[in-house]
Amino acid sequence: MANFEAYQEYQRIEDYEEDSPPGEEDLLVHVPESLKDSWHHIKNLDNFFTRIYHYHQKNGFACMMLSEFFELIQFLFVVTFTTFLVNCVEYDVLFANRAVNHTGQGQNPYERNKVTLPDAIIPSQQCTQRIQDNSWIIFLLIMAATFWIYRLIKVFCNILSYWEIRQFYIKALKIKMDELCNFTWQEVQDRLISLQREQQMCIHKKELTELDIYHRILRFKNYMVAMINKSLLPVHLQLPLLGNVVFLTQGLKYNFELILFWGPGSLFQNKWNLHPKYKRSGNRLELAQKLSRVILLIGLANLLLCPFILVWQVLYAFFSYTEVIRREPGSLGARRWSLYGRLYLRHFNELNHELHGRLGRGYKPTSKYMNSFTSPLLAVLAKNVAFFSGSVLAVLIALTVYDEDVLTVQHILTAITVLGVVITITRSFIPDEHMVWCPEQLLQCVLAHIHYMPDHWRGNANKSETRDEVAQLFQYKAVFILEELLSPIVTPFILIFLLRNKSLEIIDFFRNFTVEVVGVGDICSFAQMDIRRHGNPTWMSDGQTEASVYQQAENGKTELSLMHFTLKNPRWQPPQESSLFISHLKEKVQHDAQGGPSTQLLLSEAPLCTSLHSNESGTGPESLVASVLAHPILTASGLQGRDHRFVPPSSAASAAASVLASLSTSHHAHPSRSRPHVLLPSSVYPEATMYRSDRTVINSMSNSDSRIRSNALHSEFASAEMSLHAIYMHELHQQTSHPQRTSGHWQSSVPMRDLHTNTGFHAHSSHSSNISMPAPAQLGGWKEEEEEDEDDQEINSGSSPKKATPRSS
């Protein structure tokens, strides 16, 4: 970040309306009498829209409150049960280290030494006395009680606020609670926008847009995505023997947000405004020192609380995962998207359910790619360990079947359990000898869903370095549990020794990349998806962007985020610069589609392509994406088409362009339909009509008798269309970044900036299948369920304003 002074200061971007004045933080303010039961002036739209979104995603009032109630009970149970186990159990008796003699009248002589559960439990009075005599236990119980009371108060407040949201859904949005699950978020959002015109929820804005709502829900999340994209947060650690390790846990992320957004001494003076002093460059050094002190204090607080947090983490992990591991030992070898991966792969203005759905579709291909890497040495060891363990286990099981008294032998059950776990674990290291993998094609399939991939992965999919970098995004569940257990220990040191050193860069980042939209508040400028300010020339923005290297989003995030938001919100009207980029992209797709295969041919190849990608089954959208990815392999092999004519070789980009052009043609053929982008052969969707021509696909949703089915299809095919755009844009990025490494078809493509003058276009049909890529570089710039609590999605805001010209600070 050497060129801070060359970039703009904090900017104020004018909008047509005012926002509510700062400091008005009540959730809802009703207009009295005349507008009873209306929501005429909502002061804190950030909080309001966030709660509306959570209410929809968490399936209504009853589910939300029941979940919060059981969270309270769960915490109370863990604390009470742990205290009981520590103070009220006589373990010498339980483990038979001390004899117990039952001398009661009528007692069976053979059972006098048999230990029962009540024998190992200390009487209640003695147990209570033990607790009272232990000051350390008393201190921990007081802390736990204080935290539980705090959570109880918070739950009570949530009950009141979400009851208000429930009334809003019923009375304002006209959505009954038993029908809530039938409504998609886009439908709820459309009703919100319509309601603004009727009741003026924000009295200073005439219209709300989709981007307004997204900005308010994702204000702080967009900042986090941008900071990961620009490699600002210290999540990459260089460790001896382990090398480059990514470490980002729930606790560390919570501390980042506490320091930057809503904690004491944070950069924001309220939920929607950056403090004015951080908007000026004159005192940046002083502000950096102040931020450094805040980070130091919070780091020391984490260090002080480390023992208590660590104990809670261990207890929670033990109660949560022990039974699962005993029942399914292989679950630790399952993979999940890491918290870092969720931030790195997240688009700007992408809601949680959109991200979860996209990464969910990418789970299987990513798992297959990671499983394609096997260690021959580990496989040999695993086979032999499994043989020896299985032999002993078989004998023990046979003896147990012959005489069940074998189970009374000391530690026999333990041995059987351990041997079963060992066998399960070793089997995970033995590859499937009948499966053949193609890492390069699998990685392309992964790209179609996750949308982001560093340049040096191309052509290096079979290398262990690439696999290790993918593992940073897609980690073992065992690694996730281990990181969370280590988090209380590691987090204080990251804050004190690493984050403090970035204080000045953080101050400059928030000044340079924060814009104020009057009527909305302060938002991250990247979240505006402004091609002119943050576009990258190698991502089809050449001639349309004025951004320096410092201002550009990495890995094409601005361009891909814009396309994603446009496809997810088809009624949104983008600003002029963004509209120009989208129109140029459509023109280039039309040009490049002229040399690509027909959509009818691609769909006819869908079953074979699905098999090539090792998909057990494929829906219409999945089969379509698989066809686009595998078509270059089929054509390069010299296979004949269905009409027994030779099909000339072509690239994945030309195939994607052909399908996208068909979507565009279908859209113009049915202008009255908001989303006619459905590509399904009749074999997949029986009532679908076959194509009128090689370039036109008939919409099969128009006569759908089910709104739910229609919404599901729309979502799936919007995702498939975004996957095609991701493939296509990555291919164009490759030819722009490395023109000497491309040949044939893509050398004669028309540049984006020349589309308006060059109408003649001829594409060659050959494309090099072996592309040498640059040497692997350090992977820079890059959650469980998305276990994002409400603190993780704190109030956010934004709009689609006019843009201001950058000026030097």
Secondary structure, 3 states (H helix, E strand, C coil): CCCCCCCECCEEECCCCCCCCCCCCCCCECCCHHHCCCCCECCCHHHHHHHHHHHHHCCCHHHHHHHHHHHHHHHHHHHHHHHHHHHCECHHHHCCCCCCCCCCCCCCHHHCCCCCHHHHECCHHHHHHHHHHCHHHHHHHHHHHHHHHHHHHHHHHHHHHHHHHHHHHHHHCCCCHHHHHHCCHHHHHHHHHHHHHHHCCCCCCCCCCHHHHHHHHCHHHHHHHHHHHCCCCCCEEEECCCEEEECCCHHHHHHHHHHHHHCCCCCECCCCCECHHHHCCCCHHHHHHHHHHHHHHHHHHHHHHHHHHHHHHHHHHHHHHHHHHHHCHHHHHCEEECHHHHHHCCCCCCCHHHHHHHHHHCHHHHHHHHHCCCCHHHHHHHHHHHHHHHHHHHHHHHHHHHCHHHHHCCCHHHHHHHHHHHHHHHHCCCCCCCCCCCHHHHHHHHHHHHCCCCHHHCCCCCCHHHHHHHHHHEEEHHHHHHHHHHHHHHHHHHHHHHHHHHHHHHHHHHHHCEEEECCCEEEEHHHHCCHHHHCCHHHCCCCCCCCCCCCCCHHHHHHHHHHHHHHHCCCCCCCHHHHHHHHHHHHHHHHHHCCCCCHHHHHHCHHHHHHHCCCCCCCHHHHHHHHHHHHHHHHHCCCECCCCCECCCCCHHHHHHHHHHHHHHHHHHCCCCCCCCCCCCCCCCCCCCCCCECCECCCCCCCCCCHHHHHHHHHHHHHHHHHHHHHHHHHHHHHHHCHHHCCHHHHHCCCHHHCCCCCCCCCCCCCCCCCCCCCCCCCCCCCCHHHCCHHHHCCCCCCCCCCCCCCEC
